[in-house]
Amino acid sequence: MSDFWTAQLVLALALNLVVQTIQIGAYAARLAGVQSGRIATSISLFNLFVLASRLANLAYAPMLGTLSDRVAHAERAARAVGQHALADAAIHQFDWQIRSIVLAGTAGTALGALLLPTFLHLFLRGIAAFERLRSIPKALLRLFDPRVMLGILRSPRLPPLASLTRFSPRRLPTELLVGNVIVTGVYAVGVVASVYASVLEPEVARTAVLLSGVVNGIATIAFSLIVDPTSAYITDQAVKGERPLSDVKSMVFYLSLTAIVGTLLSQLILYPGALLIGGVAHLVNSLH
């Protein structure tokens, strides 16, 4: 492997892709709740998937830590001997490494959107399994049954392109879609921007890294205040017959689409976000 394509980078790319795929797939739980009439169970599964994906989002943090440690050591060594160009080159390479990780998240978001019919199928099966077993852990353990695993492997399907033209955002609140873009964009760079800040501001590196929890916490609160209640309300209206099922399908589609836009937006806010986190880290360290 070259200096750029390290084992840690490849693993971080793979982990972020999988995490974002699962997170987008969780949107299908709303639709599964309407179709099955088991809205409370579907919300429980939705929350489980979202929580699991957000906890797993921290799984690649050690990979980022290794990459940042290497660039920090290389930068210090280069500046110690007056090789400032080499130090700048090391930071530039690190910039591209973390941007590639963020891009992998965009790819995962797009993959999750394409696999939404598959996730819908899995959620419907999960709801049925929960009703039989009366236990989420037991229902999840059934995933390891060879027959169930074979059925899951046979289930992947892609949405027909013609069906995408039927989705319309006209009956969806604008603040829901705009809010999802912003929340997704911030959440996509919460960890990486903090690690980037630790490289740009080595004097407050540890403080900058630990601020990632604050950034992600703010994004999570914003999701809980803006995106989640509105999408739940639309789902409830569909269950009560006040909205057609097509509105929920459109909501799931456009939440996925705006999530892709949000992860692309995160590329623009990555560097300014790192500078902001670095500034906050300095401010926190200046307190007495």
C-alpha positions as CSV (number, residue, x, y, z in Angstrom):
1,M,0.0,0.0,0.0
2,S,1.1,3.6,-0.7
3,D,1.3,6.2,2.0
4,F,-2.2,7.4,0.9
5,W,-4.0,4.1,0.8
6,T,-3.4,2.7,4.2
7,A,-5.2,-0.2,5.8
8,Q,-6.8,2.2,8.3
9,L,-8.1,4.4,5.5
10,V,-9.6,1.5,3.6
11,L,-11.3,0.2,6.7
12,A,-12.7,3.6,7.5
13,L,-14.1,3.9,4.0
14,A,-15.8,0.6,4.3
15,L,-17.2,1.2,7.7
16,N,-18.6,4.7,6.8
17,L,-20.2,3.3,3.7
18,V,-21.9,0.5,5.6
19,V,-23.0,2.8,8.5
20,Q,-24.6,5.4,6.1
21,T,-26.3,2.6,4.1
22,I,-28.0,1.3,7.3
23,Q,-28.9,4.8,8.4
24,I,-30.7,5.6,5.2
25,G,-32.3,2.1,5.2
26,A,-33.9,3.0,8.5
27,Y,-36.2,5.4,6.7
28,A,-38.1,2.4,5.3
29,A,-39.4,1.7,8.8
30,R,-41.9,4.5,8.5
31,L,-43.3,3.0,5.3
32,A,-43.3,-0.5,6.8
33,G,-45.4,0.8,9.7
34,V,-48.0,2.2,7.4
35,Q,-48.2,-0.9,5.2
36,S,-48.3,-3.3,8.1
37,G,-50.5,-1.1,10.4
38,R,-47.9,-1.7,13.2
39,I,-46.7,1.9,13.5
40,A,-45.4,1.6,17.1
41,T,-43.4,-1.5,16.3
42,S,-42.0,0.1,13.2
43,I,-41.0,3.2,15.2
44,S,-39.2,1.0,17.7
45,L,-37.3,-0.7,14.9
46,F,-36.5,2.7,13.3
47,N,-35.1,4.0,16.6
48,L,-33.1,0.8,16.9
49,F,-31.6,1.1,13.5
50,V,-30.8,4.8,13.9
51,L,-29.2,4.3,17.3
52,A,-27.1,1.3,16.0
53,S,-26.0,3.3,13.0
54,R,-25.0,6.3,15.0
55,L,-23.1,4.3,17.6
56,A,-21.4,2.4,14.7
57,N,-20.5,5.8,13.3
58,L,-17.9,6.0,16.0
59,A,-16.4,2.7,15.0
60,Y,-14.1,4.3,12.4
61,A,-13.0,7.0,14.9
62,P,-9.9,4.9,15.9
63,M,-9.0,4.7,12.2
64,L,-9.2,8.4,11.9
65,G,-7.1,8.7,15.1
66,T,-4.4,6.5,13.5
67,L,-4.4,8.6,10.3
68,S,-4.2,11.9,12.3
69,D,-1.4,10.6,14.5
70,R,0.7,9.7,11.5
71,V,0.2,13.1,9.8
72,A,0.9,14.8,13.1
73,H,4.2,12.9,13.5
74,A,5.2,13.5,9.9
75,E,4.4,17.2,10.2
76,R,6.4,17.7,13.4
77,A,9.3,15.8,11.9
78,A,9.3,17.8,8.7
79,R,9.1,21.2,10.5
80,A,11.8,20.2,13.0
81,V,14.3,20.0,10.1
82,G,12.9,23.0,8.3
83,Q,11.0,21.1,5.6
84,H,7.8,23.1,5.7
85,A,6.8,22.1,2.2
86,L,6.8,18.4,3.3
87,A,4.7,19.3,6.4
88,D,2.2,21.1,4.3
89,A,2.1,18.1,1.9
90,A,1.3,15.8,4.8
91,I,-1.6,17.9,5.9
92,H,-2.8,18.2,2.2
93,Q,-2.8,14.4,1.9
94,F,-4.7,14.0,5.2
95,D,-7.3,16.5,3.8
96,W,-7.8,14.2,0.8
97,Q,-7.9,11.1,3.0
98,I,-10.7,12.4,5.2
99,R,-12.6,13.8,2.3
100,S,-12.5,10.3,0.7
101,I,-14.0,9.0,3.9
102,V,-16.8,11.6,3.8
103,L,-17.3,10.7,0.1
104,A,-17.6,7.0,1.1
105,G,-20.5,8.1,3.3
106,T,-22.1,9.8,0.3
107,A,-21.8,6.5,-1.6
108,G,-23.3,4.6,1.3
109,T,-26.2,7.1,1.4
110,A,-26.9,6.6,-2.3
111,L,-26.6,2.8,-1.9
112,G,-29.1,2.9,1.0
113,A,-31.5,4.9,-1.1
114,L,-31.3,2.3,-3.9
115,L,-31.8,-0.5,-1.5
116,L,-34.9,1.1,0.2
117,P,-37.2,-1.6,-1.3
118,T,-35.0,-4.3,0.2
119,F,-35.0,-2.5,3.6
120,L,-38.8,-2.2,3.4
121,H,-39.0,-6.0,2.8
122,L,-36.7,-6.6,5.8
123,F,-38.7,-4.4,8.1
124,L,-41.9,-6.0,7.2
125,R,-40.4,-9.4,8.0
126,G,-38.9,-8.0,11.2
127,I,-42.3,-6.8,12.3
128,A,-43.9,-10.1,11.5
129,A,-41.1,-11.9,13.4
130,F,-41.6,-9.6,16.5
131,E,-45.3,-10.3,16.5
132,R,-44.6,-14.1,16.6
133,L,-41.8,-14.0,19.1
134,R,-42.7,-10.9,21.2
135,S,-39.0,-10.1,21.6
136,I,-36.8,-7.8,19.5
137,P,-33.6,-9.7,20.6
138,K,-35.1,-13.0,19.6
139,A,-36.3,-11.5,16.3
140,L,-32.8,-10.2,15.6
141,L,-31.3,-13.6,16.5
142,R,-33.4,-15.2,13.8
143,L,-31.2,-13.3,11.3
144,F,-28.6,-16.0,12.0
145,D,-30.9,-18.8,10.9
146,P,-29.5,-20.1,7.6
147,R,-33.0,-20.2,6.1
148,V,-33.6,-16.6,7.0
149,M,-30.2,-15.5,5.8
150,L,-30.9,-17.2,2.5
151,G,-34.2,-15.4,2.2
152,I,-32.5,-12.1,2.9
153,L,-29.8,-12.7,0.3
154,R,-32.6,-13.4,-2.2
155,S,-34.5,-10.3,-1.3
156,P,-32.3,-7.4,-2.7
157,R,-34.2,-5.5,-5.3
158,L,-33.8,-2.1,-6.9
159,P,-36.7,0.4,-7.4
160,P,-37.8,0.6,-11.1
161,L,-36.7,4.0,-12.5
162,A,-40.2,4.7,-13.8
163,S,-41.6,4.6,-10.2
164,L,-39.3,7.5,-9.1
165,T,-41.1,10.0,-11.3
166,R,-44.3,9.4,-9.2
167,F,-42.7,10.9,-6.1
168,S,-43.5,14.6,-5.6
169,P,-42.2,16.9,-2.8
170,R,-45.2,19.3,-3.1
171,R,-47.1,17.8,-0.2
172,L,-44.0,17.7,2.0
173,P,-43.0,20.5,4.4
174,T,-40.0,22.5,3.0
175,E,-38.5,22.8,6.5
176,L,-38.4,18.9,6.7
177,L,-36.3,18.6,3.6
178,V,-34.1,21.6,4.2
179,G,-33.6,20.5,7.8
180,N,-32.6,17.0,6.7
181,V,-30.0,18.5,4.4
182,I,-28.4,20.6,7.2
183,V,-28.6,17.9,9.9
184,T,-27.1,15.3,7.6
185,G,-24.4,17.6,6.4
186,V,-23.3,18.5,10.0
187,Y,-23.6,14.9,11.2
188,A,-21.5,13.6,8.3
189,V,-18.5,15.7,9.3
190,G,-18.9,15.8,13.1
191,V,-16.1,13.3,13.8
192,V,-13.9,14.0,10.8
193,A,-13.9,17.7,11.3
194,S,-12.9,17.3,14.9
195,V,-10.0,15.1,14.0
196,Y,-9.0,17.5,11.2
197,A,-9.1,20.3,13.7
198,S,-6.7,18.3,16.0
199,V,-4.2,18.2,13.1
200,L,-4.6,21.9,12.2
201,E,-4.4,22.9,15.9
202,P,-2.0,20.5,17.5
203,E,-1.8,22.6,20.7
204,V,-5.5,21.8,21.5
205,A,-5.7,18.4,19.7
206,R,-7.3,16.4,22.5
207,T,-9.9,19.1,23.2
208,A,-10.7,19.3,19.5
209,V,-11.3,15.6,19.2
210,L,-13.5,15.4,22.2
211,L,-15.7,18.2,20.8
212,S,-16.9,15.8,18.1
213,G,-19.5,14.5,20.7
214,V,-20.8,18.0,21.1
215,V,-21.1,18.5,17.3
216,N,-22.9,15.2,16.8
217,G,-25.1,15.9,19.9
218,I,-26.3,19.2,18.4
219,A,-27.0,17.4,15.1
220,T,-28.9,14.6,16.9
221,I,-31.0,17.2,18.9
222,A,-31.8,19.0,15.6
223,F,-32.8,15.8,14.0
224,S,-35.1,15.0,17.0
225,L,-36.6,18.5,16.9
226,I,-37.1,19.1,13.1
227,V,-36.8,15.9,11.0
228,D,-38.1,13.1,13.2
229,P,-41.3,14.7,14.6
230,T,-42.4,15.9,11.2
231,S,-41.8,12.6,9.4
232,A,-43.6,10.8,12.3
233,Y,-46.6,13.2,11.9
234,I,-46.8,12.5,8.2
235,T,-46.7,8.8,8.9
236,D,-49.4,9.1,11.5
237,Q,-51.6,11.0,9.1
238,A,-51.2,8.2,6.5
239,V,-52.1,5.6,9.1
240,K,-55.3,7.5,10.0
241,G,-56.2,7.9,6.3
242,E,-55.7,11.6,6.3
243,R,-52.9,11.3,3.8
244,P,-52.3,8.8,0.9
245,L,-49.6,6.2,1.2
246,S,-47.9,7.9,-1.7
247,D,-47.0,10.8,0.6
248,V,-45.1,8.5,2.9
249,K,-43.3,7.0,-0.1
250,S,-42.4,10.5,-1.4
251,M,-41.2,11.4,2.1
252,V,-38.9,8.4,2.3
253,F,-37.6,9.1,-1.2
254,Y,-36.9,12.8,-0.6
255,L,-35.4,12.2,2.8
256,S,-33.0,9.9,1.2
257,L,-32.3,12.3,-1.7
258,T,-31.8,15.3,0.7
259,A,-29.5,13.1,2.8
260,I,-27.3,12.6,-0.3
261,V,-27.3,16.3,-0.8
262,G,-26.4,16.8,2.8
263,T,-23.4,14.5,2.6
264,L,-22.2,16.4,-0.5
265,L,-22.7,19.7,1.3
266,S,-20.5,18.3,4.1
267,Q,-17.5,18.5,1.8
268,L,-17.9,22.3,1.7
269,I,-18.3,22.7,5.5
270,L,-15.5,20.2,6.4
271,Y,-12.6,22.7,6.5
272,P,-14.5,25.7,7.9
273,G,-16.0,23.3,10.5
274,A,-12.5,22.1,11.4
275,L,-11.4,25.8,11.9
276,L,-14.4,26.5,14.0
277,I,-13.9,23.5,16.2
278,G,-10.2,24.5,16.5
279,G,-11.2,28.0,17.6
280,V,-13.7,26.6,20.1
281,A,-11.0,24.3,21.5
282,H,-8.7,27.3,22.0
283,L,-11.4,29.2,23.7
284,V,-12.2,26.3,26.0
285,N,-8.5,26.0,26.9
286,S,-8.2,29.7,27.6
287,L,-10.8,29.5,30.4
288,H,-9.4,29.7,33.9
